[in-house]
Amino acid sequence: MNTSPHITSSADLGKLEKTHLRLGFVALSDAAPLVAAKLLEFGHAHGLTIELLKQPSWAAIRDKLLCGDLDAAHSLYGLVYGVQLGLGGPQTDMAVLMVLARNGQAITVSNRLAAALDEHRTLPAALATLGRKPVFAQTFPTGTHAMWLYYWLASQRVHPLRDIESVVIPPPQMVDALEQDRLDGLCVGEPWNAVAQERGVGRTIAYTSEVWPDHPEKVLASRRDFVTRYPNTARALVQTMLEACRWLDDDEHRAEIAQRLAADAFLGVPAGSIAPRLLKAGFDDTRRPVLFFEDGLVNYPHPSEGAWFFMQYARWRMTHWRGDFAEIAREVNQTALYREAAMNVGLSSQFLPPLRAARLIDGREWDGSVDEGYLKGFEIRA
């Protein structure tokens, strides 16, 4: 684990406009940076006191950010972008302050569907054995889990809008729904895939890192006016979270946080269900572990990565194609704020990398080029 040679305190950078922050999170393993920041009080060095507020769903995160009950939150990347476009709710100018985590999600199917896959080998053939329209769950209409699920299904020659019924279920309720035979599959973050498998009600068949290796996942989100009204506070918050993410680079620390996450105040499941898919050990280049820092490579909020979600919304006709997707992404992602915070915790410019092209599960490359030709290249789309 690398440590920074020098950390500039927020006291040296201007008076904080606000010192007590209310941060929301959903019961998922990748809320670890917020939990570590609170339990280890990383904020104190930057003049911040953090209050963590567990939320029952991503809709609750959205609503409480919008009404001001939360200052910032652990959020699905796609939730922020959906609110920015006014999809499924009131349009509000939003901010992505940093990326908190990459990878760490999975697709789990019922035992019946898993057995059909073993026998028939292809997903369309396996789904046909159900004798009805399959039901798959995701966690928020514009969220990352919906987009990973749709992309994966399309890569398997299953149309996500025609061939299945897609339903929204909060992460902590997913396993019960699978056990009650209300679902054929789900896409969710850990530890819920692991819990489903341990309870014998489903099998994990794909990791989202197989869909997009080292994809952006959870972000630190706020309304845009939080940044404009409290710029010093916003910078101090990013510095705090970067230190928490750096601490989580070490598997010993991940094992420790798994024990803390097990508490009812956080996830409320045994540490043994959390740790195996939170630790980096045991994963490989195909099925990648959840990443929190990696010497700072995880956290830069690339607008071009974010714009991928806009492109998928257009692919599935959740919105129309717009020529200003790239511009909107640049407005949402607070890269200047992030750079200041990163420098203040000892990350040099080499840790603010340009976007790396990624090859996704269907063989298509995403290089950040926001153009309508990219959309037209998909054989399966709305």
C-alpha positions in Angstrom: 0.0 0.0 0.0 1.3 3.4 -0.9 1.0 6.3 1.4 1.2 10.0 0.4 4.3 11.9 1.3 2.4 15.0 2.3 -1.3 15.7 2.9 -2.4 19.3 2.8 -5.1 19.9 5.4 -8.2 21.8 4.5 -7.3 24.4 7.1 -4.5 25.4 4.9 -6.8 25.8 1.9 -9.5 28.1 3.2 -12.2 28.0 5.8 -14.8 25.3 5.4 -18.2 26.6 4.6 -19.8 23.5 6.3 -18.2 21.1 8.7 -20.9 18.5 9.5 -21.9 16.4 6.5 -24.8 14.0 6.1 -23.8 11.2 3.7 -26.1 8.5 2.5 -25.3 4.9 1.5 -27.1 1.7 0.5 -26.2 -1.6 2.1 -23.5 -2.8 -0.3 -19.9 -3.9 0.1 -18.7 -1.0 -2.1 -20.0 1.5 0.5 -16.7 0.6 2.3 -15.0 3.9 1.6 -17.8 5.8 3.4 -17.8 3.4 6.3 -14.0 3.5 6.6 -14.0 7.3 6.5 -16.5 7.4 9.3 -15.1 4.7 11.5 -11.5 5.8 11.2 -12.5 9.5 11.1 -10.4 10.4 8.1 -12.5 13.6 7.9 -11.2 15.0 11.1 -7.8 15.9 9.5 -9.8 18.0 6.9 -12.1 19.7 9.4 -15.1 17.4 8.7 -17.4 15.4 10.8 -19.3 12.7 8.9 -22.7 11.4 9.7 -23.6 8.2 7.8 -27.3 7.5 7.0 -28.2 4.1 5.7 -30.9 4.3 3.0 -33.3 1.5 2.0 -33.0 2.0 -1.8 -31.4 4.0 -4.5 -34.7 5.9 -5.0 -34.3 7.1 -1.3 -30.8 8.2 -2.1 -32.1 10.2 -5.0 -35.0 11.8 -3.2 -32.9 12.8 -0.1 -30.2 14.3 -2.2 -32.7 16.3 -4.1 -34.6 17.6 -1.0 -31.3 18.4 0.8 -31.6 15.8 3.6 -28.3 14.4 2.4 -25.3 16.5 1.4 -23.7 13.8 -0.7 -24.0 10.0 -1.1 -22.5 6.7 -2.3 -24.4 6.5 -5.6 -24.9 4.5 -8.7 -23.1 6.4 -11.5 -26.1 6.1 -13.7 -28.5 7.4 -11.0 -26.7 10.8 -11.2 -26.9 10.9 -15.0 -30.5 9.9 -15.0 -31.4 12.7 -12.6 -29.4 15.1 -14.7 -31.5 14.3 -17.7 -34.7 14.3 -15.7 -35.4 10.6 -16.4 -38.0 9.2 -14.1 -38.1 12.3 -11.8 -37.5 16.0 -11.6 -34.4 17.3 -13.6 -31.8 18.6 -11.2 -28.2 19.6 -11.9 -26.0 17.0 -10.3 -22.3 16.5 -9.6 -20.0 13.4 -9.7 -17.2 14.4 -7.3 -15.1 11.2 -7.7 -15.4 7.5 -8.5 -15.5 5.4 -5.3 -15.3 1.9 -6.8 -14.9 -0.1 -9.9 -16.1 -3.7 -10.6 -17.7 -5.6 -7.7 -21.2 -6.4 -9.2 -22.5 -9.7 -10.6 -25.4 -11.4 -12.3 -27.0 -14.3 -10.4 -29.7 -16.6 -11.7 -32.1 -19.0 -10.1 -31.1 -22.6 -9.6 -33.6 -23.7 -12.2 -32.2 -21.3 -14.8 -28.6 -22.2 -13.9 -29.4 -25.9 -14.4 -31.0 -25.1 -17.8 -27.9 -23.2 -18.8 -25.7 -26.2 -17.9 -27.9 -28.4 -20.1 -28.6 -26.1 -23.1 -25.4 -24.0 -23.0 -26.9 -20.8 -24.4 -29.0 -18.2 -22.5 -31.9 -18.0 -25.1 -32.3 -21.8 -25.1 -32.2 -21.9 -21.3 -34.8 -19.1 -21.0 -37.1 -20.9 -23.4 -37.3 -23.8 -20.9 -39.1 -21.6 -18.4 -42.3 -21.6 -20.4 -43.0 -17.9 -19.7 -41.4 -14.5 -19.9 -38.4 -14.4 -17.6 -38.2 -11.9 -14.8 -34.9 -10.2 -14.0 -34.3 -7.6 -11.3 -32.0 -4.6 -11.2 -31.8 -1.8 -8.7 -32.7 1.5 -10.4 -34.0 2.2 -13.9 -31.1 4.4 -15.0 -28.6 2.8 -12.7 -25.4 0.8 -13.4 -27.1 -2.6 -12.6 -29.7 -2.0 -15.2 -27.1 -1.0 -17.8 -24.8 -4.0 -17.0 -27.8 -6.4 -17.1 -29.1 -5.0 -20.4 -25.7 -5.0 -22.0 -24.9 -8.6 -20.9 -28.3 -9.9 -22.0 -27.9 -8.3 -25.5 -24.4 -9.9 -25.7 -26.1 -13.3 -25.1 -28.6 -12.6 -27.9 -31.5 -11.8 -25.5 -33.3 -8.5 -26.1 -33.6 -6.8 -22.6 -36.8 -4.8 -23.5 -38.7 -7.5 -25.4 -37.5 -10.9 -24.2 -37.6 -10.4 -20.4 -39.5 -8.5 -17.8 -37.2 -6.1 -15.9 -38.2 -5.1 -12.4 -36.6 -2.8 -9.8 -35.9 -4.2 -6.3 -33.7 -2.6 -3.7 -30.4 -4.6 -3.1 -31.2 -5.9 0.4 -34.5 -7.4 -0.9 -33.0 -9.2 -3.9 -32.2 -12.6 -2.3 -35.6 -13.0 -0.6 -37.3 -12.3 -4.0 -35.1 -15.0 -5.6 -35.8 -17.4 -2.8 -39.5 -16.8 -3.2 -39.3 -17.7 -6.9 -40.3 -14.2 -8.0 -37.2 -13.8 -10.0 -35.2 -15.8 -12.6 -32.2 -13.6 -12.3 -30.8 -10.4 -10.9 -27.9 -7.9 -11.2 -26.8 -6.4 -8.0 -23.7 -5.4 -6.0 -22.1 -7.6 -3.4 -22.6 -9.1 -0.9 -26.0 -10.1 -2.2 -24.8 -12.3 -5.0 -22.7 -14.2 -2.5 -25.5 -14.4 0.0 -27.8 -15.9 -2.7 -25.3 -18.5 -3.5 -24.5 -19.3 0.1 -28.2 -19.7 0.9 -28.5 -22.1 -2.0 -31.1 -20.1 -3.9 -29.1 -19.1 -6.9 -25.8 -19.2 -8.8 -23.5 -16.3 -9.9 -22.9 -16.8 -13.6 -21.2 -13.5 -14.6 -19.3 -10.7 -13.1 -19.8 -7.2 -14.4 -16.0 -6.9 -14.9 -16.6 -9.5 -17.7 -19.0 -7.0 -19.3 -16.6 -4.0 -19.0 -13.2 -4.7 -17.3 -12.6 -2.2 -14.5 -15.8 -0.4 -15.2 -16.8 2.7 -13.2 -19.4 1.8 -10.7 -20.2 3.8 -7.5 -19.5 7.5 -7.3 -19.6 10.2 -4.6 -22.5 12.3 -5.8 -24.1 15.5 -4.8 -26.3 18.2 -6.2 -24.3 20.7 -8.2 -25.2 23.6 -5.9 -23.4 21.7 -3.0 -20.2 22.3 -4.9 -20.9 25.9 -5.8 -22.1 26.9 -2.3 -19.5 24.9 -0.4 -16.4 24.6 -2.6 -13.9 24.2 0.2 -16.1 21.6 2.0 -16.6 19.7 -1.3 -12.8 19.5 -1.8 -12.3 18.4 1.8 -14.8 15.7 1.3 -13.1 14.3 -1.8 -9.7 14.4 0.1 -11.3 12.5 2.9 -12.7 9.8 0.6 -9.5 9.5 -1.3 -7.7 8.7 1.9 -10.4 6.1 2.8 -10.0 4.5 -0.7 -6.2 4.4 -0.3 -6.6 2.7 3.1 -8.8 0.0 1.4 -6.1 -0.9 -1.1 -4.7 -3.3 1.5 -6.4 -6.7 1.8 -5.8 -6.8 5.5 -7.8 -3.6 5.7 -10.5 -5.0 3.5 -10.8 -8.0 5.9 -11.1 -5.6 8.8 -13.8 -3.5 7.0 -15.7 -6.7 6.2 -16.0 -7.3 9.9 -17.2 -3.8 10.4 -19.6 -3.9 7.5 -21.3 -7.0 9.0 -23.0 -4.8 11.6 -26.7 -4.2 11.3 -26.0 -0.5 11.0 -24.3 -1.2 7.7 -25.0 -4.5 5.8 -26.3 -6.8 8.5 -24.9 -10.0 7.0 -22.1 -12.2 8.3 -18.5 -11.0 7.6 -17.9 -14.4 6.0 -20.5 -13.5 3.3 -18.8 -10.2 2.6 -15.0 -10.8 2.8 -14.5 -13.4 -0.1 -15.8 -11.1 -2.8 -14.4 -7.9 -1.1 -10.8 -9.2 -0.9 -8.6 -8.9 -4.0 -7.2 -12.4 -3.5 -8.9 -15.1 -5.5 -9.8 -13.0 -8.5 -8.1 -12.9 -11.9 -7.8 -10.8 -15.1 -11.2 -11.8 -16.3 -13.2 -11.7 -13.1 -11.7 -8.6 -11.6 -12.1 -7.6 -7.9 -13.7 -4.5 -6.7 -11.2 -1.7 -6.9 -11.2 1.3 -4.6 -7.9 3.1 -5.2 -5.0 1.3 -7.0 -2.5 4.1 -6.4 -5.2 6.6 -7.5 -6.1 5.1 -10.8 -9.6 4.2 -9.8 -11.0 7.6 -8.7 -10.7 10.2 -11.5 -14.2 11.0 -12.7 -13.6 10.7 -16.5 -16.5 12.5 -18.3 -16.0 10.2 -21.2 -16.7 7.2 -19.0 -19.8 8.8 -17.7 -21.0 9.6 -21.2 -21.2 5.9 -21.9 -24.4 5.8 -19.7 -25.9 8.5 -21.9 -25.2 6.4 -24.9 -26.9 3.4 -23.3 -29.9 5.5 -22.4 -30.2 6.4 -26.1 -29.6 2.8 -27.2 -32.6 1.7 -25.1 -34.7 4.7 -26.0 -34.8 6.0 -22.4 -33.9 9.3 -24.0 -33.3 10.5 -27.5 -29.9 10.9 -29.0 -28.5 14.4 -28.2 -25.4 16.0 -29.6 -24.5 17.5 -26.2 -24.0 14.3 -24.2 -20.2 14.9 -23.9 -20.8 18.5 -22.8 -23.3 17.4 -20.1 -20.9 14.8 -18.8 -18.2 17.5 -18.5 -20.5 19.7 -16.5 -21.6 16.9 -14.2 -18.1 15.4 -13.5 -16.2 17.8 -11.3 -12.7 17.1 -12.7 -11.2 20.5 -11.6 -12.4 19.9 -8.0 -11.1 16.4 -8.1 -7.7 17.4 -9.3 -7.2 19.9 -6.5 -8.2 17.4 -3.9 -6.0 14.7 -5.4 -2.9 16.9 -5.4 -3.6 17.8 -1.8 -3.4 14.2 -0.7 -0.2 13.6 -2.6 -1.4 12.3 -5.9 0.7 13.8 -8.8 -0.7 14.4 -12.3 0.4 11.0 -13.4 -2.6 9.7 -11.3 -5.0 11.7 -13.4 -4.9 9.5 -16.5 -6.5 10.0 -19.9 -9.3 7.6 -20.7 -8.2 4.2 -21.7 -10.2 2.5 -24.4 -12.1 -0.5 -23.1 -13.3 -3.6 -25.0 -16.6 -4.8 -23.7 -18.1 -8.3 -23.7 -19.6 -8.0 -27.2 -16.3 -7.1 -28.7 -17.2 -3.4 -29.1 -14.7 -0.8 -28.0 -15.6 2.3 -26.0 -13.0 5.0 -26.4 -15.1 7.9 -25.2 -16.1 9.1 -28.7 -19.7 10.3 -28.2 -21.2 10.0 -31.7 -24.4 8.6 -33.1 -22.5 6.1 -35.2 -21.5 4.2 -32.1 -25.2 3.7 -31.3 -26.1 2.5 -34.8 -23.4 -0.1 -34.5 -25.5 -2.1 -32.0 -27.4 -4.9 -33.6 -29.7 -5.3 -30.6 -31.2 -2.0 -29.5 -34.6 -0.4 -28.9 
